[in-house]
Amino acid sequence: MRLNIALIVVLLLSNYKIYSKSKGVAFNATSSFIVQIDSFSTKYLNAKKLYEKEEYSSSLRLSLSLIEGNNTLKTEEIILANQLIAKIFFATRNNRNAIKYYKKTLNYLNNYSKDKTAFDSKKNIDFKYNDIIAESYLDLGSSYYRLNNINELKKDKDSALHFYNEVDNLNVINDNVFQVKSRAYTNLSVIYMNDSLYDKAKYYANKAISIHKKLGNKVNQAAALGNLSSINLSESNFKEAKRIYFEALDLIRNEKSNEALIVREKLYFNLAYNLYILKDYKAYDYQELSYSLKDTLRQKEFKGIIDEINAEYNFNVKKNLLLKEEENKRLKDQRIFWVIGIVSIIIILSLLFWLNYYKLKQKNLGLKLSQSQLIQNQNIEKIRSESQARILNATIDGKESERKQIAETLHDSVSALLSSANLHLQATRSQFNGKTPIEIDKTQEIITEASQKIRDLSHTLVSSVLLKFGLEYAVKDIADKYSNSQITINTEIGETRRYHQNFEIKVYNIIQEFVNNILKHSNAKSAMIEIAEIEGKLSIKIADDGIGFDKTLITNKDGLGLNQIEARIQMMQGDFLIDSVKNNGTVIHVLLPILEKEEINLV
């Protein structure tokens, strides 16, 4: 896993003045020599001051003039002048020229080291030979790595690694050199981390940490620990990364310097990301701390810029006092013109803003009104739909109740009366000694036929099998009655029992309507009715191998129809699902809460 540069920027904070903008490599920005003002070229000192003020063009012109056509310079002066030129090109990211002059500096340093008579400790120049060579190696490596970031040439990265390793190979016990080495180790760890060579990256990160710890620089040590955390983050070692982040933060807990604030802000930011990966809600707290510190640092930066502008402005005011009165008047008139122009523009922009705001507000009000109307219409439609469903169910309930009442009347009253009449006729037949009149025989036949038709009509209105034996046998009766040479209807009924009679009638009618639809529309050769009781609910599954249909296009004016069935199931607080594909059969699922049979209390 490769991290975004924003996550590893804390690595760079071992140098506070100049950072690479690519792949997180830190670059040197420190001075390696101390010069006594009364003993060195005034021209060189002016060039150095311009460099430190970041006036690089002026500094470069002066520095180049020092070495061009000047044969009187001492070796130390030539070395320092070439190094200053290299530093200017490095600071302005002119990497090719920076490499050129750093190599010149190293060549002069090499010749200087061979000339044993050139070194005189009593000279006025406090010449830091080891510091210069260490910093030259570091900046050479950084220049090559910058080129690698631009061109992605392997040779540039190899050159960068070579010069960073040259820094590592310096056998000098010197605090300044140690600082340079720590920066080289930081850069090496970043390069190896970007190449996913995490063991090497950790090795050099730990070396940097060791140096900062030895030198007692807690801020740099915390930054280097942040580097090590980022490497663990790259390896997905999130818990170890978290531990090291907290160690780094604890190290600079009482540090108040601007550099410490920068390091702490980056550590908070990276720790927040690490905690986010670990799904720790405290990530947001540390993210807020990071943002708060960043705002504080930005305010300090702005304050410095404002102070600099104010100082420059005051200087210009003093100069303007020496100008002619006419020029002052012209500038004053020009300022008034610009003030009036700016104020006018601000007023126009404000009017445009408020006009746009007013239009936007009106538009939002219109949208809210439309949304309110839409919601109101939806509520009305919902109420209408529910009302229609209730009316439909009331109608169906009335029909079922009426059919049940008629069936019971036919079965219990009319059928019983016909049976009684038939018995009376049979008794009358025995009273005749001879031949029984033919009218009695015909009357008995008519009564028998009427009784059969009444039984059939009663069964059609409400299944007598359902009323007597329950849902299981009634469904089997449906399957047996409707099966023929063209379609076979099978049943698979699990453990069921008797339920509330109204509930059984409703379920029976729903199943009968689905079977009627299969017979009329499906062209199926076989169908299956499955019923099972599952956790207090009755599960019904009806499947066929017919031609299927599109539910949205089906209308059924005969019987209940799908819409009416769906409304009935909805009122019974059940679930209804149709899975049908054209030419691939249909499967219907119904799940209904069971209405238990009423218990009869015997006294």
C-alpha positions as CSV (number, residue, x, y, z in Angstrom):
1,M,0.0,0.0,0.0
2,R,1.4,3.4,-1.0
3,L,0.4,6.4,1.1
4,N,-0.5,9.8,-0.3
5,I,2.2,12.5,0.4
6,A,-0.2,14.2,2.8
7,L,0.1,11.3,5.1
8,I,3.8,11.2,5.3
9,V,4.6,14.9,5.3
10,V,5.6,14.7,8.9
11,L,8.8,13.0,7.7
12,L,10.0,16.2,6.2
13,L,10.0,18.2,9.4
14,S,13.6,17.4,10.3
15,N,14.4,20.5,8.1
16,Y,12.2,23.5,8.6
17,K,13.1,25.9,5.8
18,I,12.9,24.0,2.5
19,Y,11.0,20.9,1.5
20,S,10.7,18.9,-1.6
21,K,7.3,19.1,-3.2
22,S,7.5,15.5,-4.5
23,K,7.5,12.2,-2.7
24,G,8.3,13.6,0.7
25,V,12.2,14.0,0.6
26,A,13.7,16.6,2.9
27,F,16.4,18.9,1.6
28,N,19.1,20.8,3.4
29,A,18.8,24.5,4.1
30,T,21.4,25.1,6.9
31,S,24.7,27.0,6.7
32,S,28.0,25.1,7.0
33,F,30.4,27.8,7.7
34,I,31.0,30.8,10.1
35,V,32.8,33.8,8.6
36,Q,34.3,36.7,10.5
37,I,33.0,39.9,8.9
38,D,36.4,41.7,9.0
39,S,38.3,38.9,7.3
40,F,36.4,37.9,4.2
41,S,35.2,39.5,1.0
42,T,32.6,42.2,1.5
43,K,31.2,41.1,-1.9
44,Y,30.7,37.5,-0.7
45,L,29.1,38.6,2.5
46,N,26.6,40.8,0.6
47,A,25.8,37.8,-1.7
48,K,25.3,35.6,1.3
49,K,23.0,38.1,3.0
50,L,20.9,38.4,-0.2
51,Y,20.7,34.6,-0.3
52,E,19.5,34.5,3.3
53,K,16.9,37.2,2.5
54,E,15.8,34.9,-0.5
55,E,16.7,37.5,-3.0
56,Y,18.2,34.8,-5.2
57,S,18.7,36.7,-8.5
58,S,20.8,39.4,-6.9
59,S,22.7,36.9,-4.8
60,L,23.5,34.8,-7.8
61,R,24.8,37.8,-9.8
62,L,27.2,38.7,-7.0
63,S,28.3,35.1,-6.4
64,L,29.1,34.5,-10.1
65,S,31.0,37.7,-10.3
66,L,33.2,36.4,-7.4
67,I,34.6,33.5,-9.4
68,E,34.5,34.7,-13.0
69,G,37.9,36.0,-14.0
70,N,39.1,36.3,-10.4
71,N,42.4,34.4,-9.9
72,T,43.2,36.0,-6.5
73,L,40.7,34.0,-4.4
74,K,41.9,31.5,-1.9
75,T,40.9,27.9,-2.1
76,E,38.5,28.3,0.8
77,E,36.9,31.3,-0.8
78,I,36.4,29.4,-4.1
79,I,34.8,26.5,-2.3
80,L,32.4,28.7,-0.3
81,A,31.5,30.8,-3.5
82,N,30.8,27.6,-5.5
83,Q,28.8,26.2,-2.6
84,L,26.7,29.4,-2.3
85,I,26.0,29.4,-6.1
86,A,25.0,25.7,-5.8
87,K,22.7,26.5,-2.8
88,I,21.0,29.3,-4.8
89,F,20.3,27.0,-7.7
90,F,19.1,24.3,-5.3
91,A,16.8,26.8,-3.5
92,T,15.3,27.9,-6.9
93,R,14.9,24.2,-7.9
94,N,17.3,24.6,-10.8
95,N,18.5,21.1,-10.2
96,R,20.9,20.6,-13.2
97,N,23.0,23.7,-12.2
98,A,22.8,22.8,-8.6
99,I,24.4,19.5,-9.4
100,K,27.0,21.2,-11.6
101,Y,28.2,23.6,-8.8
102,Y,27.9,21.1,-6.0
103,K,30.2,18.8,-8.0
104,K,32.6,21.7,-8.5
105,T,32.5,22.3,-4.8
106,L,33.3,18.6,-4.1
107,N,36.2,18.7,-6.6
108,Y,37.7,21.8,-4.9
109,L,37.2,20.1,-1.5
110,N,38.9,17.0,-2.7
111,N,42.0,19.0,-3.9
112,Y,41.9,21.0,-0.7
113,S,42.0,17.8,1.4
114,K,45.1,16.6,-0.6
115,D,47.0,19.9,0.0
116,K,48.0,19.5,3.6
117,T,49.7,22.9,3.5
118,A,46.4,24.7,2.6
119,F,44.8,24.1,5.9
120,D,45.8,26.7,8.6
121,S,43.8,26.6,11.8
122,K,45.0,30.1,12.6
123,K,43.3,31.7,9.6
124,N,40.5,34.1,10.2
125,I,38.1,31.9,8.2
126,D,36.4,29.4,10.4
127,F,36.3,26.9,7.6
128,K,34.0,23.8,8.2
129,Y,35.4,21.3,5.7
130,N,33.4,18.3,7.0
131,D,30.2,20.3,7.3
132,I,30.5,21.5,3.7
133,I,31.2,18.1,2.2
134,A,28.3,16.5,4.2
135,E,25.8,19.1,3.1
136,S,27.1,19.0,-0.5
137,Y,26.5,15.2,-0.6
138,L,23.0,15.7,0.9
139,D,21.9,18.4,-1.5
140,L,23.4,16.5,-4.5
141,G,21.3,13.4,-3.5
142,S,18.2,15.6,-3.1
143,S,18.8,17.3,-6.5
144,Y,19.0,14.0,-8.3
145,Y,15.9,12.7,-6.5
146,R,14.0,15.8,-7.6
147,L,15.0,15.0,-11.2
148,N,13.8,11.4,-10.7
149,N,10.5,12.8,-9.5
150,I,10.2,14.8,-12.8
151,N,11.7,12.3,-15.3
152,E,11.3,9.0,-13.4
153,L,14.8,7.9,-14.6
154,K,16.3,5.1,-12.6
155,K,19.8,6.6,-13.0
156,D,18.7,9.7,-11.2
157,K,17.3,7.8,-8.2
158,D,20.5,5.6,-8.1
159,S,22.6,8.8,-8.0
160,A,20.4,10.1,-5.2
161,L,20.9,6.9,-3.2
162,H,24.7,7.0,-3.9
163,F,25.2,10.5,-2.5
164,Y,22.9,9.8,0.5
165,N,25.0,6.8,1.2
166,E,28.2,9.0,0.9
167,V,26.7,11.1,3.8
168,D,26.2,7.8,5.7
169,N,29.8,6.8,5.1
170,L,31.3,10.0,6.6
171,N,33.3,9.1,9.7
172,V,33.1,12.4,11.5
173,I,32.0,13.0,15.1
174,N,30.3,16.4,14.7
175,D,26.9,17.6,15.7
176,N,26.4,19.5,12.4
177,V,27.4,16.4,10.4
178,F,25.1,14.3,12.6
179,Q,22.2,16.6,11.7
180,V,23.0,16.3,8.0
181,K,23.2,12.5,8.4
182,S,19.8,12.5,10.1
183,R,18.3,14.3,7.1
184,A,19.9,11.8,4.7
185,Y,18.5,8.9,6.7
186,T,15.1,10.5,6.6
187,N,15.3,10.9,2.8
188,L,16.5,7.3,2.4
189,S,13.7,6.0,4.5
190,V,11.2,7.9,2.3
191,I,12.7,6.6,-0.9
192,Y,12.7,3.0,0.3
193,M,9.1,3.4,1.6
194,N,8.0,4.7,-1.8
195,D,9.6,1.6,-3.3
196,S,7.8,-0.6,-0.7
197,L,11.2,-1.7,0.8
198,Y,9.8,-1.3,4.3
199,D,12.6,-3.0,6.2
200,K,15.2,-0.6,4.8
201,A,12.9,2.3,5.3
202,K,12.6,1.4,9.0
203,Y,16.3,0.9,9.3
204,Y,17.1,4.4,8.2
205,A,14.2,5.9,10.0
206,N,15.5,4.4,13.3
207,K,19.0,5.7,12.6
208,A,17.5,9.2,12.2
209,I,15.6,8.8,15.5
210,S,18.8,7.6,17.2
211,I,20.7,10.8,16.1
212,H,18.0,13.2,17.2
213,K,17.7,11.4,20.5
214,K,21.5,11.6,21.0
215,L,21.5,15.3,20.2
216,G,18.5,15.9,22.5
217,N,16.4,17.4,19.7
218,K,12.9,16.3,20.7
219,V,11.1,18.1,17.9
220,N,13.3,16.4,15.2
221,Q,13.0,13.1,17.1
222,A,9.2,13.4,17.1
223,A,9.2,14.1,13.3
224,A,11.4,11.1,12.7
225,L,9.1,9.0,14.8
226,G,6.3,10.2,12.6
227,N,8.3,9.0,9.7
228,L,8.5,5.5,11.3
229,S,4.8,5.6,12.0
230,S,4.0,6.3,8.4
231,I,6.2,3.4,7.3
232,N,4.2,1.1,9.6
233,L,1.0,2.7,8.2
234,S,2.2,1.8,4.7
235,E,2.7,-1.8,5.8
236,S,-0.9,-1.8,7.3
237,N,0.7,-2.2,10.8
238,F,-2.0,0.2,12.1
239,K,-1.6,-0.7,15.8
240,E,2.1,-0.2,15.8
241,A,1.8,3.0,13.9
242,K,-0.7,4.3,16.5
243,R,1.6,3.5,19.3
244,I,4.5,5.4,17.7
245,Y,2.3,8.4,16.9
246,F,1.4,8.6,20.6
247,E,5.0,8.2,21.6
248,A,6.0,11.1,19.3
249,L,3.2,13.3,20.6
250,D,4.2,12.6,24.2
251,L,7.8,13.6,23.4
252,I,6.9,17.1,22.4
253,R,3.9,17.6,24.7
254,N,5.5,20.6,26.5
255,E,7.3,22.0,23.4
256,K,5.9,25.5,22.4
257,S,8.1,26.4,19.5
258,N,6.7,27.0,16.0
259,E,8.6,24.0,14.7
260,A,7.0,21.8,17.4
261,L,3.5,23.1,16.5
262,I,4.2,22.1,12.9
263,V,5.3,18.6,13.8
264,R,2.4,18.2,16.3
265,E,-0.2,19.3,13.7
266,K,1.1,16.7,11.2
267,L,1.2,14.0,13.8
268,Y,-2.4,14.7,14.8
269,F,-3.5,14.6,11.2
270,N,-1.7,11.3,10.5
271,L,-2.9,9.8,13.8
272,A,-6.5,10.7,12.9
273,Y,-6.1,8.9,9.6
274,N,-4.6,5.9,11.4
275,L,-7.5,5.8,14.0
276,Y,-10.0,6.1,11.1
277,I,-8.5,3.0,9.6
278,L,-8.8,1.2,13.0
279,K,-12.5,2.4,13.2
280,D,-11.7,4.4,16.3
281,Y,-14.1,7.3,16.8
282,K,-11.3,9.4,18.4
283,A,-10.0,9.9,14.9
284,Y,-12.3,12.9,14.6
285,D,-11.0,14.5,17.8
286,Y,-7.4,14.3,16.6
287,Q,-8.5,15.6,13.2
288,E,-10.1,18.6,14.9
289,L,-6.8,19.2,16.8
290,S,-4.9,19.1,13.5
291,Y,-7.2,21.6,11.9
292,S,-7.0,23.9,15.0
293,L,-3.2,23.8,15.0
294,K,-3.1,24.4,11.2
295,D,-5.3,27.5,11.6
296,T,-3.0,28.8,14.3
297,L,0.1,28.3,12.2
298,R,-1.6,29.9,9.2
299,Q,-2.5,32.9,11.3
300,K,1.1,33.3,12.4
301,E,2.2,33.0,8.8
302,F,-0.3,35.7,7.7
303,K,0.8,37.9,10.6
304,G,4.4,37.7,9.5
305,I,3.4,38.6,5.9
306,I,1.3,41.5,7.2
307,D,4.2,42.8,9.4
308,E,6.6,42.5,6.4
309,I,4.1,44.4,4.2
310,N,3.6,47.1,6.9
311,A,7.4,47.5,7.3
312,E,7.8,47.9,3.5
313,Y,4.8,50.3,3.4
314,N,6.3,52.5,6.2
315,F,9.5,52.6,4.3
316,N,7.7,53.7,1.1
317,V,5.8,56.4,3.0
318,K,9.1,57.9,4.2
319,K,10.4,57.9,0.6
320,N,7.1,59.4,-0.6
321,L,7.5,62.4,1.7
322,L,10.5,63.4,-0.5
323,L,8.5,63.4,-3.7
324,K,7.0,66.5,-5.2
325,E,3.6,67.8,-4.1
326,E,2.2,67.4,-7.5
327,E,3.1,63.7,-7.5
328,N,1.4,63.4,-4.1
329,K,-1.7,65.0,-5.4
330,R,-1.7,62.7,-8.4
331,L,-1.4,59.6,-6.2
332,K,-4.1,60.9,-3.9
333,D,-6.4,61.5,-6.8
334,Q,-5.6,58.0,-8.1
335,R,-6.3,56.5,-4.7
336,I,-9.6,58.3,-4.4
337,F,-10.5,57.1,-7.9
338,W,-9.7,53.5,-7.0
339,V,-11.5,53.8,-3.7
340,I,-14.6,55.1,-5.4
341,G,-14.3,52.4,-8.1
342,I,-13.8,49.6,-5.5
343,V,-16.7,50.9,-3.4
344,S,-18.9,51.1,-6.5
345,I,-17.9,47.6,-7.5
346,I,-18.6,46.3,-3.9
347,I,-22.1,48.0,-4.0
348,I,-22.9,46.5,-7.4
349,L,-21.7,43.1,-6.3
350,S,-23.7,43.4,-3.1
351,L,-26.8,44.3,-5.0
352,L,-26.3,41.4,-7.4
353,F,-25.7,39.1,-4.5
354,W,-28.9,40.1,-2.7
355,L,-30.9,40.0,-5.9
356,N,-29.5,36.5,-6.5
357,Y,-30.2,35.6,-2.9
358,Y,-33.8,36.8,-3.2
359,K,-34.4,34.9,-6.4
360,L,-32.8,31.8,-4.8
361,K,-35.0,32.2,-1.7
362,Q,-38.1,32.5,-3.9
363,K,-37.0,29.4,-5.8
364,N,-36.5,27.5,-2.6
365,L,-39.9,28.6,-1.3
366,G,-41.4,27.3,-4.6
367,L,-39.6,24.0,-4.2
368,K,-40.8,23.7,-0.6
369,L,-44.4,24.4,-1.7
370,S,-44.1,21.9,-4.5
371,Q,-42.7,19.3,-2.0
372,S,-45.5,20.0,0.5
373,Q,-48.1,19.6,-2.3
374,L,-46.4,16.4,-3.4
375,I,-46.4,15.0,0.2
376,Q,-50.0,16.1,0.6
377,N,-51.0,14.4,-2.6
378,Q,-49.1,11.3,-1.6
379,N,-50.9,11.2,1.8
380,I,-54.3,11.7,0.1
381,E,-53.5,8.9,-2.4
382,K,-52.5,6.7,0.5
383,I,-55.7,7.4,2.3
384,R,-57.7,6.8,-0.8
385,S,-55.9,3.5,-1.5
386,E,-56.4,2.4,2.1
387,S,-60.1,3.4,1.9
388,Q,-60.6,1.5,-1.3
389,A,-58.9,-1.5,0.2
390,R,-61.2,-1.4,3.3
391,I,-64.3,-1.0,1.1
392,L,-63.2,-3.9,-1.1
393,N,-62.5,-6.1,1.9
394,A,-65.8,-5.1,3.5
395,T,-67.5,-6.0,0.3
396,I,-65.7,-9.3,0.1
397,D,-66.3,-10.0,3.7
398,G,-70.0,-9.3,3.2
399,K,-70.1,-11.6,0.2
400,E,-68.4,-14.4,2.1
401,S,-70.7,-13.9,5.1
402,E,-73.7,-13.9,2.8
403,R,-72.6,-17.0,0.9
404,K,-71.9,-18.8,4.2
405,Q,-75.3,-17.8,5.5
406,I,-77.1,-18.9,2.3
407,A,-75.1,-22.2,2.3
408,E,-75.9,-22.9,5.9
409,T,-79.6,-22.1,5.3
410,L,-79.7,-24.4,2.2
411,H,-77.9,-27.2,4.0
412,D,-79.5,-26.9,7.5
413,S,-83.0,-25.7,6.6
414,V,-84.0,-26.3,3.0
415,S,-82.2,-29.6,2.7
416,A,-83.6,-30.8,6.0
417,L,-87.2,-29.8,4.9
418,L,-86.8,-31.7,1.6
419,S,-85.5,-34.8,3.5
420,S,-88.5,-34.6,5.8
421,A,-90.9,-34.3,2.9
422,N,-89.2,-37.4,1.3
423,L,-89.7,-39.3,4.5
424,H,-93.4,-38.3,4.6
425,L,-93.8,-39.5,1.1
426,Q,-92.1,-42.8,2.0
427,A,-94.5,-43.2,4.9
428,T,-97.4,-42.5,2.6
429,R,-96.3,-45.2,0.2
430,S,-96.8,-47.8,2.9
431,Q,-100.4,-46.8,3.4
432,F,-101.4,-48.0,-0.1
433,N,-102.4,-51.7,-0.1
434,G,-102.0,-52.1,-3.8
435,K,-100.1,-50.2,-6.4
436,T,-98.5,-46.9,-5.4
437,P,-99.6,-43.9,-7.4
438,I,-97.1,-42.7,-10.0
439,E,-97.3,-39.1,-8.7
440,I,-95.7,-40.2,-5.4
441,D,-92.8,-41.8,-7.3
442,K,-92.3,-38.7,-9.4
443,T,-92.5,-36.4,-6.4
444,Q,-89.8,-38.4,-4.6
445,E,-87.6,-38.2,-7.7
446,I,-88.1,-34.4,-7.8
447,I,-87.3,-34.0,-4.1
448,T,-84.2,-36.2,-4.5
449,E,-83.0,-34.1,-7.5
450,A,-83.7,-30.8,-5.6
451,S,-81.8,-32.1,-2.6
452,Q,-78.8,-32.9,-4.7
453,K,-78.9,-29.5,-6.4
454,I,-79.1,-27.7,-3.1
455,R,-76.1,-29.7,-1.8
456,D,-74.2,-28.8,-4.9
457,L,-75.2,-25.1,-4.6
458,S,-74.3,-25.1,-0.9
459,H,-70.9,-26.7,-1.7
460,T,-70.3,-24.1,-4.4
461,L,-71.1,-21.2,-2.0
462,V,-68.9,-22.5,0.8
463,S,-67.0,-25.8,0.7
464,S,-68.6,-28.2,3.1
465,V,-65.3,-30.0,3.2
466,L,-63.7,-26.8,4.5
467,L,-66.4,-26.3,7.1
468,K,-66.3,-29.9,8.3
469,F,-62.7,-31.0,8.0
470,G,-60.6,-27.9,7.7
471,L,-58.2,-26.2,5.3
472,E,-56.0,-29.2,4.6
473,Y,-58.8,-31.4,3.2
474,A,-60.5,-28.6,1.4
475,V,-57.2,-27.7,-0.5
476,K,-56.8,-31.4,-1.3
477,D,-60.4,-31.4,-2.5
478,I,-59.6,-28.4,-4.8
479,A,-56.6,-30.2,-6.3
480,D,-58.5,-33.4,-6.8
481,K,-61.6,-31.6,-8.3
482,Y,-59.6,-29.5,-10.8
483,S,-57.0,-32.0,-11.9
484,N,-57.7,-33.5,-15.3
485,S,-56.0,-34.8,-18.4
486,Q,-54.5,-31.4,-19.2
487,I,-53.2,-30.4,-15.8
488,T,-52.2,-32.1,-12.7
489,I,-52.5,-30.3,-9.4
490,N,-50.5,-31.7,-6.5
491,T,-50.4,-30.6,-2.8
492,E,-47.8,-30.7,-0.1
493,I,-49.3,-29.7,3.2
494,G,-47.3,-29.8,6.4
495,E,-48.6,-29.9,9.9
496,T,-51.7,-27.8,10.0
497,R,-54.7,-27.6,12.3
498,R,-58.1,-26.0,12.5
499,Y,-58.1,-22.2,12.6
500,H,-60.7,-19.6,13.0
501,Q,-63.5,-20.4,10.5
502,N,-63.4,-16.9,8.9
503,F,-59.7,-17.2,8.5
504,E,-60.0,-20.6,6.9
505,I,-62.7,-19.3,4.5
506,K,-60.5,-16.3,3.4
507,V,-57.4,-18.5,2.9
508,Y,-59.5,-21.1,0.9
509,N,-61.0,-18.4,-1.3
510,I,-57.5,-16.9,-2.0
511,I,-56.1,-20.3,-3.0
512,Q,-59.2,-21.1,-5.1
513,E,-58.8,-17.8,-7.0
514,F,-55.1,-18.5,-7.7
515,V,-56.0,-22.0,-8.9
516,N,-58.8,-20.5,-11.2
517,N,-56.2,-18.1,-12.6
518,I,-53.8,-21.0,-13.4
519,L,-56.6,-22.9,-15.1
520,K,-57.7,-19.9,-17.2
521,H,-54.4,-18.3,-18.1
522,S,-51.3,-20.3,-17.5
523,N,-51.5,-23.2,-20.0
524,A,-49.7,-25.2,-17.3
525,K,-49.3,-28.9,-17.3
526,S,-48.7,-29.2,-13.6
527,A,-49.1,-27.1,-10.5
528,M,-48.1,-27.4,-6.8
529,I,-49.9,-26.1,-3.7
530,E,-47.7,-26.0,-0.6
531,I,-49.0,-25.0,2.9
532,A,-47.0,-25.0,6.1
533,E,-47.3,-23.3,9.5
534,I,-44.2,-21.3,10.4
535,E,-43.7,-19.5,13.7
536,G,-47.4,-18.5,14.1
537,K,-47.9,-17.7,10.4
538,L,-49.4,-19.7,7.5
539,S,-47.1,-20.0,4.5
540,I,-48.7,-20.6,1.2
541,K,-46.7,-21.3,-2.0
542,I,-48.5,-22.0,-5.4
543,A,-46.3,-22.8,-8.4
544,D,-47.0,-23.7,-12.0
545,D,-44.9,-24.5,-15.1
546,G,-47.1,-22.3,-17.4
547,I,-46.4,-19.4,-19.7
548,G,-46.0,-16.8,-16.9
549,F,-47.2,-13.2,-17.1
550,D,-46.4,-9.6,-16.4
551,K,-48.1,-8.7,-13.2
552,T,-48.3,-5.0,-14.1
553,L,-50.3,-5.8,-17.3
554,I,-52.8,-8.3,-15.8
555,T,-56.4,-7.2,-15.1
556,N,-58.9,-9.7,-14.0
557,K,-62.6,-8.8,-14.0
558,D,-63.7,-12.3,-13.1
559,G,-63.7,-13.2,-9.4
560,L,-61.4,-11.4,-7.0
561,G,-58.5,-10.6,-9.4
562,L,-54.8,-10.1,-8.3
563,N,-55.4,-6.5,-7.1
564,Q,-58.3,-7.6,-5.0
565,I,-56.4,-10.6,-3.6
566,E,-53.5,-8.3,-2.8
567,A,-55.8,-5.9,-1.0
568,R,-57.3,-8.8,0.9
569,I,-53.9,-10.0,2.0
570,Q,-52.9,-6.5,3.0
571,M,-55.9,-6.2,5.3
572,M,-55.0,-9.5,6.8
573,Q,-51.6,-8.0,7.5
574,G,-49.9,-10.6,5.4
575,D,-47.1,-10.5,2.8
576,F,-47.7,-11.2,-0.9
577,L,-45.1,-11.8,-3.6
578,I,-45.4,-13.0,-7.2
579,D,-42.3,-14.2,-9.1
580,S,-43.2,-14.7,-12.7
581,V,-41.3,-14.6,-16.0
582,K,-42.9,-15.0,-19.4
583,N,-42.6,-18.6,-20.7
584,N,-41.0,-19.6,-17.4
585,G,-43.8,-20.3,-15.0
586,T,-45.1,-18.5,-12.0
587,V,-44.5,-18.8,-8.2
588,I,-46.8,-17.1,-5.7
589,H,-45.8,-16.7,-2.0
590,V,-48.3,-15.7,0.6
591,L,-47.5,-15.3,4.4
592,L,-50.5,-14.7,6.7
593,P,-50.6,-14.2,10.5
594,I,-52.8,-17.0,11.8
595,L,-56.2,-16.2,13.4
596,E,-56.7,-18.8,16.1
597,K,-59.9,-20.8,16.4
598,E,-62.2,-19.5,19.1
599,E,-62.3,-21.7,22.2
600,I,-65.7,-22.8,23.5
601,N,-66.1,-22.8,27.2
602,L,-68.3,-25.6,28.4
603,V,-70.2,-25.0,31.6
